[in-house]
Amino acid sequence: MNPYKKGILENNMIQLELPITRRCNLKCKNCSFYCNINKTEDEILYPLEQAEKDLNHLKSLGIKIQNITIIGGEPTLVKNLTDYLYLVRRIINPDILLISTNTVSLANLCNHKGIKALKDTKAAILYTKYPNFVNNKSLSYLKSFGICTFCIAEGYFWKKTYDNYIQYEFSKQTLFPSDFGDSKKEEHFKKCDCDLLTLCNSKIYNCSKSLHIKFLNKKFGFNYPEDCYIEVSSLTSADELLTFSKTPGKLCSFCANADPANAVVVPWSQEPADVTDYIVNN
């Protein structure tokens, strides 16, 4: 089993992603959330009121959540992003609260309201460096107020040095063809380094790809399973969620990246998506 994932599962850790929007200001060619092939411009994917209901239910079950990451799309495009920060801190109060961002619109938090919310909720900025897009000015400004910011580089590859993001490359998040079957679920689940459940609109998914896979299906006419979730309202105990977090979903069987032999590293770009960006031959 992947060593990092093994530690998470053995310690009964629950870590959640909260995707609040599918809007994004970049169109990455191989976006793992398929935002580059999304046609909707709706600002909110996960309404604040629904998030409050879902989080309150999890809290009522005594579920301890160590880490919550607010993601998108690009969450800094959401006008009431700070309301989500206060909501999460008030109800769940996780050990770690993060905003995952590409930094392009990070200036939206560089004001009195944004800085106050970040400090009040002890939220940190988790950012990815894309060529020519990292907003060092906004990052430095937030740092000057004591806001924690750090770059995520897991799964990413650099031609020269860690800071030379102009020469940026990344690992394609590919799937086996949708007629591959489900015989590899357990094997792929153990190999995968994904340790985050995804909570959105009263459903908890065992990975974020499960939430967004319908967009890939619609774009290219695939039939990947779209039911890899558990209803929040169906949970009656913390043990049920822990069991779900340790159970491979149907989509796990199709994850090509679970096998290092299928890893394909390509330059990052904003070119139009192609079916070959997402599917490998078996």
Secondary structure, 3 states (H helix, E strand, C coil): CCHHHHHHHHCCCCEEEEECCCCCCCCCCCCCCCHHHCCCCCCCCCCHHHHHHHHHHHHHCCCCCCEEEEECCCHHHCCCHHHHHHHHHHHCCCCEEEEEECCCCHHHHCCHHHHHHHHHHCEEEEECCCCCCCCHHHHHHHHCCCCCEEECCCCEEECCCCCCHHHEEEECCCECCCCCCCCCHHHHHHHCCCCCEEEECCEEECCHHHHHHHHHHHHHCCCCCCCCEEEHHHCCCHHHHHHHHCCCCHHHHHEHHHCHHHCCEEECCCCCCCHHHCECCC
